[in-house]
Amino acid sequence: MCDDLTLALISPVRETTAVRLVQVMIPAGKRAAVVRALDDQGVDYVVTDETSGREYTAVATFPLPTAAVEPVLERLREAGIDERTYTVIVAAETVISRRFEALEDEYEENAEYGDRISREELQAKADDLASGLGTYVLMTVISAVIATAGLLLDSPATVVGSMVIAPLIGPAMSAAIGTVVDDETLFRRGVRMQVIGVGVAVVAATAFAFALRSLALVPPGLNPLELAEVSERLAPNVLVLVVAIGAGIAGIVSLITGVSATLVGVMIAVALIPPAAAVGIGIAFTIPRLVLGAGVIVAVNVLSINLSALIMLWYEGYRPQRWFREEEARAAFVKRAAVLVAAIAVLSVFLGGVTYESYVASTTEAEIHTAVGDELAALDAEVELVSLDVERIGMIPPLETERVVVTVGAPPGTTVEGIAEALDRRIEAVTGEDVRVEVRIMRIERA
């Protein structure tokens, strides 16, 4: 037993939220090597005899700062404690020990590990977050149904509520963790659960939206594209990448530092559940544009979350437990990251096109609005522009301006002859296209 742990009972209490209590079973013949390794690391420990009659002869118990868990366990593996050895790591709140204070100060100064948890804890957290298949499917269905209702009600509060219960953070993080620590089972499970989750969400949203439409539980003739919560998923732009990448990074940071995974899970659900529900609405209401736009959002977000989580884990220094597996893990990391980057790049062409079209459309409309206003001012001071609608057509951005509807307000008795022709010439001069211009006159009474 280390004497420092007993003497520390008279020292001040050191309270910290980043402490782990580690318990390791020591195999026969490894006791001296383990004690020497703990002494070399400056760790306070207690070693007690093991009397169960199994292959273990002693139990070592010692507190560690969170950042010290992985390097100390690495040192113990060199002393003969491998992954098959019974090891328990639990969170602790208070440590009374002078040597622990010194050890904590040492790892606070060591920026290599920061305050991240050990590889073993990370894998355990990923397993905990990935709930059983039945629960996962049920919660995803409920979340998708609520999100669909929120979109059709045009209720942001309801949509946000659906994200809170979506269990998507576990699978998204498991695939990335499985890659960097060379756990193929964890990786495959994460990928499989993500595919199932997205598929279940789309199917549930489609079935629910179709039922609402068939049973006339929504207003007859409802056009989902007129709802703000739905229309914003119709034409995604490159900003969706920012949301997804941020969600992936936040998800990993929450796991390695102990930030609430529930809150970050909502962020990941923001990127996946509402667009998946929009895809279902598009299918149920037969709106191909909505299916395509929202489907691209779902695909880009899934890929971006996985890519950002994967890169963040590798950057933080997580590697396989066995050093000779690191090259294989590195190869898997590079291969999977390359596939994700390539897929995102392909989808980003669509996002870039939509972003460019939005810019061109807004610029064109602003130019037409200014030209119409100037033309009306030159024609008659009493005639004013009431509204302006610009319709664009085409498949490949930038689209063409096909039709412009100009609503003009004029007092009774005001001459409006020649206004249509003048506006037609002015708009075509601005756009450089053969545009169909419709001018509507609205008689207005002035006070």
PyMOL commands that set and color helices and strands:
alter all, ss='L'
color gray80, all
select helices_A, chain A and resi 3-10+31-40+66-78+98-109+119-129+133-153+156-164+169-180+184-214+224-226+228-231+239-257+261-284+288-315+323-379+419-431
alter helices_A, ss='H'
color red, helices_A
select strands_A, chain A and resi 14-27+46-49+56-65+87-95+384-393+400-410+436-443
alter strands_A, ss='S'
color yellow, strands_A
deselect
rebuild
show_as cartoon
